[in-house]
Amino acid sequence: MSKIASTFSRLVRFVPKSNPSKVLIGEPIDAQLDVGLAIYQGKEVAVRPFTGASVLNPGQRTESTEIISRILSPLSQSEVGSIRCIGLNYASHAAEMNLSIPELPTLFMKPSTSLADPWPAPTVLPKITQADNTGDYESEMVIVIGRDAKDVSEADALEYVLGYTAANDVSSRTSQMNQSQWCFSKGFDTACPIGPALVSAALFTDASKFHIRGLKNGKVLQDCPLTDLIFNVPKLVSFLSQGTTLPAGTIILTGTPPGVGAAKDPKDFLKEGDEFAVELLPHVGTLVTTFENQK
């Protein structure tokens, strides 16, 4: 794991009630609290701020207390650069889509402008998606790289991991099926909400022990252990770093489990007013996203 990972358990990036013009990072005082769910439910969440301004350089924990006014994505757009995403990485999802198990990871990318904050910040369904209402959800676990990685081996790959968070890989299915490449259909503004917390790789050393669920308007549609991943964290970090530098701050979306709207009969796509929650447990918590139409 990255050396920085040993300096914290889990971090949130947030706007404090004490100063709405400031952005802080810090560690929730209640180690067991699902921060995303608590914020959604209107509960007060107390945080110990760190001296640093970024999860990539958090500094030291202070003994002061701040209350979250608004939760932000753990990293900013300027920190993530381009966003790496893996397609078809759960065996059970490949089965529901009637697709063969891939021999190598399938990579597509999202621009940094697709990054979005958790609730109450919305994800916007663009006009091209509204044309036939085929916006879809994908619950995903995210790897956060803590130091520059290039040509790393699988054996050494975890030394570059800072931690883990959750994401929703929001997709426009008609656009996706109309092209062989997926960057356009998955790269719209706000199509990559992440959060609510970044869990240190030192706290949670085996990502296969995560369990992920996706809930649309409170109904469970995705529910899967990460033992179902085809390509695990070391394999993905090593593969993506071959001949390519993954700068610190790179986030890697690791694929979605079965239960996506496009695979259901009848289809179950997103519309304005829907809420979708990605629950990644333990430690990370619940990433809640609301959806609005582009006007």
N, C-alpha and C positions, 0 to 999 in steps of 0.2 A: 504494500500500500504506500501511497505518497506520505512523506514524513509529516506533512501538514495535517493529515487525517488523525494523527495521534493527539492533536491539540484541542479537539472538540468531540462531542458525542453526536449532536445534531444541531444544525444551524438553520435559522430563518432569516430572511431579508425582509425588512418591513419599514413602514412609516410609523413613527411613534405618536401617540396622542399628545405628548408634551410639546412636539414641534412638527407640525404637518409639512414643513418645507424640507425636512431632513430624512435621509435614508440610513438606516442602521442595520447591522447584522448582530445576531445574538443567539443565545441558547435558551429555549423555553425552561422555566424554572421547574415545572411539573414534567418530569422525564417520561411519564406514561401518557400525557395528554395528546390526543389527536388534534393538532393545531388547526388544520383545515376545517374539520368538522366543528370545532369549538367556535371559530370565527363565523362560520356559516350560521350557527345557532345563536349568535349574538352574545356569546360569553366573553368575559374579560380574560385575556391571555397575557401573563406576565413573563418578561424576558430579561435575562442578564446580558446586557450589551457587551460586545467585544470591542477592543480598541481599533481594530482594522476596519477597512471600508469594503472588503470583499471576502467571500468565502475562500478565494484563492490565496489570500494573505490575511487571515482573520485576526492576527495579533493575540492579545491576552483577554481572558474573560475578566470583566470588572464585577464589583459587588453592588453596583447600582441596579435599579429596577426600572424598566420601561414597560408600558402597556401598548399592545399592538393596536394601531388605528386601521391600518390596511396592510395586508400580506402581499408580498411581491414574489415574483419568480426568484429562486435562489441565486441565479446569475442574471446579469443584464444582457441586453442585445450586444453591447460592445465586447462582452467577455466571452460569449459562446462562439463567435465567428460563424462559420457555416455549421449546420447541424447534421450529423451523420445519422442515418436511419437504416434499420435492417428490416427487410420484408420477409414474410413467410418463415418465421423462426420458432413457431410452436408446432409440434407434430400434429396435435389435435386440430389446429387451425388449418393446416395443409389438408387434412382429411376432410374437413367440412367444405373446403373450396375445391375438392376433387383434384388436387395438385400433388405432384410427386415431391418427396422430400428432397430439398436441394443438396447438392454436394458441396457447394461453397456458399458463404453468406451473400445475399443479394443486397447491394447498397444503393440507396438513393439519398438525396440531400435536400434539406430545407434551408432557405435563407434565414439570416438572423431576424429579419422583419416578421417572420412567422411566430417568434417567441411571444408568449402572452403570460400575464399574471393570473393567479387563481381568483376565484370569486371574491369580491363582486365584479371584477373586470370581466367583460363579455368576450366570447369568441364570435366573430362576425361571419355569417354565411354570405359569401360574395354573390353578385347577381348571376354569374355563370353557374353557380351551384343551385340557386333558386329556380333557374329555368326549368328544371325537371325535378327539383327537390330530392337530390340524391347525395346530400351531405351525410357522412358516416363518422362514427366514433371508433377509436381503437385505444384501449387501455394498454399502457406500456410502462415497463421499468426502464429507468434511465441511468446510464453509467456516466459519471462526471470524471474527467481526466484531471489529475492534480499537478502534473508536470509534463513538459514536452516529451512526447513518445515517438520514436521512429525505429523501425526494424526490430521491435522487441519480440522476444520469444514468448511462447505460452507460459513457460515456467516463470518468467519474470514479469508477466503482464500486470499482475495485481499490484506490483510496486508502483505503478503509475496511476492507480485508481484512488481518487479522493473520496468518493462516496457515491450514494445512490439517491434518486428521487423518482417521482412519478410524472407521466406525461399523457396527454391525449393527442394521438396522431390524427387530427381531424382531416378527412379526405373528401374529395368530390368524385364520386364513383364513375359517373359518365365520362368526365374528363380523363380519369385514370384508364378506363377501358378503351378510350379513343386513341391512346398513345402507348408506345412500348416503354417509354420512360415515365417515371412517376413524379418527378420533381415539380412539374407544373400543378398537377392535381392535388398535391399535398403541401404546397408551399405558399398558399395564400396568407395574407396578413392575419395574424392572431391564430393561425392554425396549429400552433404548438404550445398550448399552455403547459407549464411545468410547476411542480411544487407538491405540497406546501413546504416541506422540510427537506434539507439535505442531510442524510444520515451518513456518518463517518464510516469508512471502510474498516476502521479500527474497532468500532462498536459492532458492526455486522460484517463478519469476515467471509461469509458464504452466501452469496446472492441467491443461490438455488433454494434457500430456505424461506425466501419471500413467498407470499401468496397474494395474488392480484384478483380484484373483482371490479367489474364495471356495472354501474347502476344508472339506468335512464329513468328520470322522474321517480326514483325510489325503487324501481323494479330491477332485480339482479338479472343481467343479460350475459355477463362474462364472469367466470369463476374458475380459477386455475392455479395450481402450484407452479413455481418456476422450474421445477424438476422436469417440466415438459419442454423446456427450451431445446432446440436442435443444436444451436451453437451457444456455448456458455460464455461467461464474461472473459476468461483468459483467451479463449479462441477468438472472440470478436476484437478485443483490443490488439492482439497480435496481428490478426489478419488485416485490420484497417490501417495499421502502422507500417505495413510493408511498403517501402519506397515513398512513404508519405508521412510528413510530420503532423502529429495530432497535438496542437498547442494546448498548454494548460488552459482549462476552461471549456475544452471541447465536450459536447454532450453527445451521447450515443443512445438513440432510442432502439430498444432491443427486440421489437416485434410485438404483436398482439396475440392473445389467446383466442379460442373459438368464441363465437357469439356475436360477431359483427352484424350490423344491420343488413348488409348486402347478401349475407348467407342465409337469412331467415326467409320463411315462406308463410305469410307474405313478407316482403321487405319491410324493414323497420328503420327508416332514415330519420335524420334530425330535422327539426323545424324550429322556427322562431318561438321562443318561450320555453323550450325544453331545457332541462338541467341534466347534466351528466356528471357522475362522480366516479373517479378512479381511486380505488382504495388499495393501497400497497402496504401490507402489514408483515412484520411488526415495524414500528418506529416511524416510518415515513408519514403515514396518515392518509387523509382523504383530500384529493384534488377535486374541487367542485368547479364546474364551468357552466355558465348560462350562455344561451345562443340567441343572437339577434340577426335580423336580416340587414344587409347593406342597403341603405336607402338610395 
